[in-house]
């Protein structure tokens, strides 16, 4: 185990050649999104790190000052730290870094978006559930060839629809191919959007998109 694998995490090998980086929401852990990863990416390897920051005892990937107000210095530091972990994990476990997709929910979706913006090329693509704008980088990243599926709730009390739209536009301006999927629910995941994410992902990594 290399010294850079300093996140508590799980790695589950797969058969498809693709790997999903699973990033949980506030209060989650490295086990939380394993079932979701299996559902939307059958056959993919799963890399699931636990966030290092604690908020009232609940793991997160970066600090926030209030609901929707991020500690930007910590966000940038933690994004670089997570990118280092992902690169080291690819070397340690031997998965193909060119076929790495993030799957993030809430806080995990936000740091996945930050990875896309600060480390373009690290991820081949991403599935972002309930993401908002984490930051706007000083230099526009080159995200050509990067595919992103966003799913947002029109009645989400934590993520304003305008912020989801803004993030989609930032990613598109950087050259990414972005699908923004809307549903009428709130912050919790809906069965229909999980199915839509599975279909979208299966078109990129292979596997059965039905079910």
N, C-alpha and C positions, 0 to 999 in steps of 0.2 A: 504494500500500500504506500503510495507516494505521500510526501508531506503536504501536498496541495489538496489531497482528498480530505479536507478538514470540515466538511459538512457531515452531520449524521445523515445517512442516506440508505436507500435500497437500490440495487441493480438487479434486474431480472432479464436474462438473455431472451432473445427472440429468434425467429426463423426468417423473417421477411427481409432483413438487411437494414431496415429503418429503425431508428431509436426515438422514443418520445421522452422529452425532458418534462417531468410532471412537477408543477409548481402550485402548491396548495394555497388556500385562502387563510385569513387571520384565524389563528387557533387550531390550524390543521397540523399535520405531521407527514412524515415520509410514507405513511400507509394510506393516507386519505384518498388519493387520486388513483391508486392502483386499479380499483375496479373500473373507473372511468377510462383509464388508459387501455385496459383490456377490451372495453366495449367499443371504443371508437378507433382503436388501432390494433385489431387482432393480428397476432404474429409479430408485432414490433417488440423490440427490447424496450425496457422501461428503466429510466434513471430518475429517481425521486429523492431530492434532497430536502431536508427540513430547514426552514428559515432559522437564522441564528438570533434574530432580535426578539426580545420578549416584551410584550405589552400587557401588563397586568397578568403575567404568567402565560400569555398566549403567543406562540411562535408566529413571527412575521419575517418577511425578507428585508425590510428596511423600516426605519422609524418614521412616524408621522407626528405632527404637532397637534393636529385635530383631525376630525373626520374630513377626508378629502384634501387635507393640507399636509404636504409631505416635507420631511426634512431633506432638502435637496442635497446637501453635502453627504449625508449618510446614504441617500439613494444612489448617488454616483459611486461612492466607495463600495457599496454592497453589490452594485451591478458589475463592477470590475472584478470583485472577489468571486462572484458566481461564475463569471466568464472563465476565470482561471481554473475554477473547480471543474467546469465542463470540459475544458481542454485536457486537463489531467485525467479525468475519468475516461475520456476517449482513448488515451494512451494506456491507461491501466486495464480497461476492460476490452479494448480492441474493437470498439464499434466504429462505424464509418462516420466521421464528422460531417461528411457531405450529405448525409441522409438523416440529419437531426432536426426534429420538429419539437417546438415547445408546446405544451398544453397547460395553460394557466387559468386559474379561477380567482377573480377578485384581486387580492394583493399579489397573488402569483401571476395573474395576467398582466398586472401593472409592471412587475419587474421583468416579465418576458418582453413587454413592449420597450422597456428601457434597454434590454439586451439588443433588441433589433436596432434601436436608434444609436446606441453607443458602440456596439460591436457588430456592424453590418458584415454579413458573411459567416458569422458564427452559427446561425440557424438557417436551415433551408426554408423553413416556414414556421407558422405558429397557428394554434387554435386559441383564441383569446375570449374567455367567457367573462363578461362584466368588466372590461378594461376601460380605463379613462386615460387622459394624457398624463404620463408620468413626468415628462420634462420635454423641453424643446432644445435640441442640441445646437450649439453655436454654429457648427458646420453641418450642412445637410448630408446625411449618409447616402450611400449608393445601395439601394435595395432592389435593383433590377435582378430578376430571377428569383425573388423571394415571394412566396405565396402565403397569404394570411386570411384566416377565417375568423371574423369577429361575430360574437353573438351578444346582443344587448336587449335589456327589457325596457319597454316604453314607460313602465310604472316603477322603475327601479328607484328607491328612495336614496340610494347611496351614490349612484353613478348617473348624473344628469345626461339625458340623451344628447345634448349639445356637446358634451365632452367626448362621448363615444364617436360622434360625427367628426369632431375636430381631430381625434386621433386617426381615424380612417383617412382623413384628408392629408394629414402630415405624412402618413405612410405611403399614400398614393403619390404625393409630390416627390417622394424619395425614389419612386420607381417600382414600388411593390404592387403586386396584384392582390387587391383587397376585396373580399366579399363581406359585406356588413349585413348580418341576418338579424331582423327585428322580431320580437314576439311581444305579446301584450302583458306579460307577467312582470315580476319584480326582480329581486336580486338572486333568488333561488333558481337552480337549474330546472329546465323543463325537459320532459322526455322527447318532445318533438325536435328541440334544438340539438340534443345529443345525437339523434338520428341524422340530422342534417350535417353535423360535424363529422360523423362517421362516413357518410357518403362522400363528403368533400375530401376527407383525408384518404379514403380508399382509392380515389382517383389519382393520388400522388404517390402513395407507398405500396399500392396493391392490396389485395385481400378482398373479402366480401363486404360490399357496402350496404347490403340489405340487413334487415333485422332491427 
